[in-house]
Protein backbone atom coordinates (compact mmCIF):
# COMPACT_ATOMS: atom_id res chain seq x y z
CA UNK A 1 0.00 0.00 0.00
CA UNK A 2 1.78 3.12 -1.24
CA UNK A 3 0.59 5.56 1.43
CA UNK A 4 1.02 3.25 4.46
CA UNK A 5 3.67 4.41 6.95
CA UNK A 6 4.62 0.85 7.94
CA UNK A 7 4.80 -0.36 4.33
CA UNK A 8 7.23 2.53 3.69
CA UNK A 9 9.31 1.47 6.73
CA UNK A 10 9.43 -2.12 5.44
CA UNK A 11 10.47 -0.86 2.00
CA UNK A 12 13.28 1.21 3.55
CA UNK A 13 11.74 4.50 2.41
CA UNK A 14 11.46 5.69 6.01
CA UNK A 15 14.26 4.94 8.49
CA UNK A 16 13.62 2.84 11.58
CA UNK A 17 15.59 1.27 14.38
CA UNK A 18 15.36 -2.34 13.19
CA UNK A 19 15.31 -5.08 15.81
CA UNK A 20 14.56 -8.04 13.52
CA UNK A 21 13.58 -8.90 9.96
CA UNK A 22 12.73 -12.04 8.00
CA UNK A 23 10.63 -12.84 4.94
CA UNK A 24 7.38 -12.59 6.92
CA UNK A 25 7.74 -9.77 9.44
CA UNK A 26 9.73 -6.74 10.52
CA UNK A 27 10.38 -5.49 14.06
CA UNK A 28 11.63 -2.07 15.09
CA UNK A 29 11.88 0.09 18.21
CA UNK A 30 8.97 2.42 18.90
CA UNK A 31 9.81 6.09 18.33
CA UNK A 32 7.87 7.05 21.48
CA UNK A 33 8.59 4.19 23.92
CA UNK A 34 6.14 3.65 26.76
CA UNK A 35 8.43 1.20 28.60
CA UNK A 36 12.19 0.53 28.74
CA UNK A 37 11.67 -2.14 26.06
CA UNK A 38 9.08 -1.14 23.44
CA UNK A 39 9.20 -2.45 19.92
CA UNK A 40 6.66 -3.15 17.20
CA UNK A 41 6.31 -6.26 15.07
CA UNK A 42 4.51 -5.90 11.76
CA UNK A 43 3.76 -8.37 8.98
CA UNK A 44 5.36 -7.49 5.66
CA UNK A 45 2.03 -8.27 4.02
CA UNK A 46 -0.28 -5.27 4.38
CA UNK A 47 -3.24 -6.16 6.58
CA UNK A 48 -5.33 -3.23 7.84
CA UNK A 49 -5.86 -4.51 11.39
CA UNK A 50 -6.64 -7.57 13.49
CA UNK A 51 -10.27 -7.15 12.39
CA UNK A 52 -9.22 -8.15 8.86
CA UNK A 53 -7.61 -11.44 9.94
CA UNK A 54 -9.07 -14.77 8.86
CA UNK A 55 -8.34 -18.43 9.58
CA UNK A 56 -5.91 -18.39 6.67
CA UNK A 57 -3.68 -16.00 8.67
CA UNK A 58 -3.08 -18.52 11.47
CA UNK A 59 0.46 -19.40 10.33
CA UNK A 60 1.36 -15.71 10.01
CA UNK A 61 0.18 -14.98 13.54
CA UNK A 62 1.92 -18.05 14.93
CA UNK A 63 5.16 -16.92 13.32
CA UNK A 64 4.81 -13.36 14.64
CA UNK A 65 4.18 -14.57 18.20
CA UNK A 66 7.17 -16.95 17.97
CA UNK A 67 9.34 -14.03 16.83
CA UNK A 68 8.04 -11.92 19.73
CA UNK A 69 8.86 -14.66 22.24
CA UNK A 70 12.36 -15.12 20.82
CA UNK A 71 13.08 -11.37 20.77
CA UNK A 72 11.87 -11.01 24.34
CA UNK A 73 14.24 -13.79 25.42
CA UNK A 74 17.12 -12.11 23.56
CA UNK A 75 16.30 -8.71 25.07
CA UNK A 76 16.09 -10.12 28.60
CA UNK A 77 12.44 -9.35 29.31
CA UNK A 78 10.94 -12.83 28.92
CA UNK A 79 11.67 -14.04 32.45
CA UNK A 80 9.84 -11.20 34.24
CA UNK A 81 7.18 -10.78 31.58
CA UNK A 82 6.05 -8.44 28.86
CA UNK A 83 2.87 -7.20 27.23
CA UNK A 84 1.74 -7.62 23.62
CA UNK A 85 -0.91 -5.15 22.41
CA UNK A 86 -2.65 -4.62 19.10
CA UNK A 87 -5.14 -1.81 18.63
CA UNK A 88 -8.07 -2.05 16.23
CA UNK A 89 -9.72 0.99 14.68
CA UNK A 90 -9.86 4.59 15.80
CA UNK A 91 -11.81 3.87 18.99
CA UNK A 92 -9.28 1.16 19.87
CA UNK A 93 -6.38 3.59 19.49
CA UNK A 94 -5.04 2.35 16.14
CA UNK A 95 -3.14 5.23 14.54
CA UNK A 96 -1.56 3.34 11.60
CA UNK A 97 -3.85 1.17 9.51
CA UNK A 98 -1.40 -1.73 9.21
CA UNK A 99 -1.60 -4.66 11.62
CA UNK A 100 1.07 -4.22 14.28
CA UNK A 101 1.90 -5.56 17.70
CA UNK A 102 3.40 -3.38 20.42
CA UNK A 103 5.70 -5.34 22.73
CA UNK A 104 6.43 -3.66 26.06
CA UNK A 105 8.60 -4.82 28.94
CA UNK A 106 11.58 -4.11 31.11
CA UNK A 107 9.58 -2.91 34.11
CA UNK A 108 6.39 -3.72 35.99
CA UNK A 109 3.69 -2.39 33.70
CA UNK A 110 0.55 -0.69 35.01
CA UNK A 111 -2.62 -2.74 34.86
N, C-alpha and C positions, 0 to 999 in steps of 0.2 A: 504494500500500500504506500504510494508515493508521499503522502502527507503525514504519515505516522512517525512520531518522534522515535519510538523504539525500533521501527523498521530502519530508520536512518542510522541509529546507533549500531544495529547489527551490520549494516552495509558499510560502516566506517565513515559515514558522512558527518557524523557528530561524534566528537571524542567522548570516551568514557573510561572509567577506571576498572578495566576488565579483571574479573576474579577467575573466570572459567569460560571455556567455549568448546563445543563439540558440534557435530553435524545437526543436532536437534535443538540445542538451547544455548543461551548466552547469559552469563551472570556478571554483574558489575556493582560496584559500591554505589549506594544512594548518595545523591549530591546534597541532601539535607538529612543526615542520619539522625534517627530518633533513639538510638542506642549505640553503645560502643562498637558493636558489630551490626551493620545494617546494609545488606546487599539485596539486589533484585535478581530474580531468575525469570527469564522470558523465553518462550518458544520462538524459534526462528520463523516458524510458520505463523503468519498473521491470523490471530483469532481475537475477535473483539473483546470478549470477556468470558468468565466462567459460565455465564448464561448461554453461551453459544456452543458449549461442549456437548458431545454426544458419546455414546458407547464406543464409537470408533476411535475416540481420543484416549482410551484407557492406557495404551502402551506409552503414549506421550506423557501423560500425567505420572505414570509409574516411573518413567525415566527421570522426569524433573524432580520428583520427590527423592529418588535415589541420589541424584546429584546434590540436592540440598543436604541430605544426611551426610554424604561424604565431605562436602565443603565445611559443614559444621564441625565434623571431627577434625579436619585439617586446621581449622581456625581456632580450635580449642574451646568451643562453646557447647559441644554435644553433651558432655558429662553433666553440666549444671542445667542445661535446657535452653531452649530457644523457642521463638514464636514464628509461625508461618501464616501470613495474612494475604488474602486476595480480596480486593474490593470490586463490587459489581455495580455499574451504573452511577449516575450522579448522586443519587440519594445514599448510595453505599460508599461514597468517597472516591470513586474511580476518576482520576484526572487524565489518564492516558488510555485511550480505547484500544489497548492491546493487552491481552492476558498477561498478567505478571504477578509474581509472588514476592512479597516483602519477607525477608528473613531477618529477624532481630534477636540479638543475644548479647552476652557479655556482662550482664547485670540482672538483678531481679527486676522483672518488668511489672509495671502496675497492672492490676486486674481490670 
